[in-house]
Amino acid sequence: MATNAVDETEATKATTDEKAVDTTKSDEVPETEVPAAADDAQTKEEAPSGVGQGAAAVVSAALGVVSLTGSWIGTVASARQNLVGQLETAQNAGVAQQIQAVYGDAWQTTALWGGLFALIALIVGVVTLARPAFGTPGRIQAPWIKSVAWAGVALGVIGLFLAVLKYTGILLGLPSAS
């Protein structure tokens, strides 16, 4: 029985020594892991977040909506053109000339401002969609940015088309004075 007690004591010492060795090994940090973590932190800080692209996409869509619904500056420019038409039209001018000077020029001014907003929406949307091609290789643009930018492009195209139709008189042209 004495031999069993000695064997158990030696076995306990052996396991305790192994545990001590294991804990010292696990506490040590290899030198190769520290720089790798530092490199990851630097890479994350240098990578663009895409906030600018998202903002540009939203601006493109908003400008497309403004081109379709009208803007404050377009309304003011139209009212100004209406006033100028009233002031420059002589009392003895024909009805067709009065209609064109008072209403037609104002309508065309509104169409020009709508077309300008549509063109800007179209340009901003296309640049936002093309931006990843000139950015960091392997960086993928967020799907929502692409969707909103495409919406801005589509609204810009529609707004530009409607502005051209309004300006030329094809869409809601002036009534004839005859």
N, C-alpha and C positions, 0 to 999 in steps of 0.2 A: 503494500500500500504506500509505502514511503516513496517508491519509485514513481507511482502514479502522481503523487503530489508534486514531485520535482518536474515531471514531464508537463503537467498542467501549468506550472509556474513559468517554465521556459516557453511554452506556447503562448501564454499571455504576454510575456515580454516581447516575443517575436511580433505578435500582432500590434502591440503598442508601438514598437519601433517602426513597423511598416506604415502605420497611420501617421506617425510623426514625419516620416519621409514624404508621404503623400501630401500632407498639408503644406510642407515647405515647398514642394514642387508646384502646387497649384497657386501659391501666393506669388510666385515669380512671374513677371510679365516679360515675354520675349520682346526684344528690341524692335523686331520687324512689325509688330502690331501697332505700335504708337504712331509711326509716320503714316501708315495707311489710313488711320482714323483722321489724321490731320489733313491728308490729301482729300479725303471725302468732304470734309468741312469746307475746304477751299473751293472745291468743285461746286458745291451747292451754293456758295456765296457768289461765285462768278456767273452761274447760269442765269439767264434772264427768266423772269417769272411769267411773262406773257400778259402782264397787266396793260401795257401800252397797246398791244394788239387787240385786247378785249375792248378797251376804251375806243379805239379807232373803229371797230366793228359796230359798236353801239352808236357812235357819232354818225357813221355812214347810214345806218337804218333810220336814225332820227332825222337826218337831212333829207332822206328819201320821203319820209312822211310829210315833212314841211313842204317839199316840192309839190306834193299832191294836194295838201290842204290849204296852202297859202301861208304867208309869213307877214309879220307886222311891217317889215320894210317894204314888201311888195304892195301892201295895202296903202301905205303912206305914199309911195312912189306913184301909184295909180291915182290917188286923190290929188296929188300935186299935178299930174299930167292932165287930169280932168279940169282943174282950175286954170292951167295954162291954156288949154283948148278953149275954155269959155272966154278968157281974156283976149285971145288972139283972133277969135272968129268975129268977123264984122257982122253987123246987124243985117246987112243986105246979102249975106252969103246964102247959098242954096241950102236946102234941107240936108242933102247928102253930105255936103261939106261940113255942116254943123255937127251932124251925127258922127262923122269920122273924127273931127277935131275934139269933140267933147268925150265921146264914148270909145271910139275905135282905138285912139292912141293910148288911152288909159288901159284898155283891155290888152293891148299888145305889151304895155309896160308890165302888167301883172304876169303875162306869159313869159316875158324875158326874165323876171326875177324867179319865177318857178323853174324855168329852164336852168338858170344859174345854180340854184340849190340842187337840182337833179344832177347836174354835171359834177358838182363837188361830191355829192353822195356816191356817184358812180366811180369817180377817181379814188376816193378814200376806200371804198369797198374793194376795188381791184388791187390797190396797193396792199391792203391788209391781207388779202388772199395770196398775193405774190411774195409777201415778206419772208415766209419760212424758206423759200428757195435761196435767199441771200443771207440767211442766218446761220446758226450753229448746225453743223451736219448731224443728223440723227435726232434732232429736237423736233418733236411732233406738236403741231398746233392743236389746241383743245378743240373738240368737236363743236362746242357751243359758239366759239369764236368764228369758226367757218360758217356755221348756220346763220349767225347774225350778219356776218359780212356778205353772205350771198343774198340775204334779205335786203340789205342796203343796196347791193348792185341791182337787184330786180326792181326795187322801188325807184332807183335812179333811172333805169331804162324806161320804165313806165312814165315817170314824171317828165323825162326829156321828150318822149314821144308825144305826150299830151301837150306839152309846152309848144312844140312845133306845130301841132294841129291848131292850138288856140291862136298862135301868132299869125299863121297863114289864113285864118278865118274858116278853115274846114270844119272845125269843131265850134259850134255856137257862134257863127259869124254874125256880123252886123246885119240888121234887116235892110232891105232895099228901100230907098226913099221915093221910088217912082209910083 
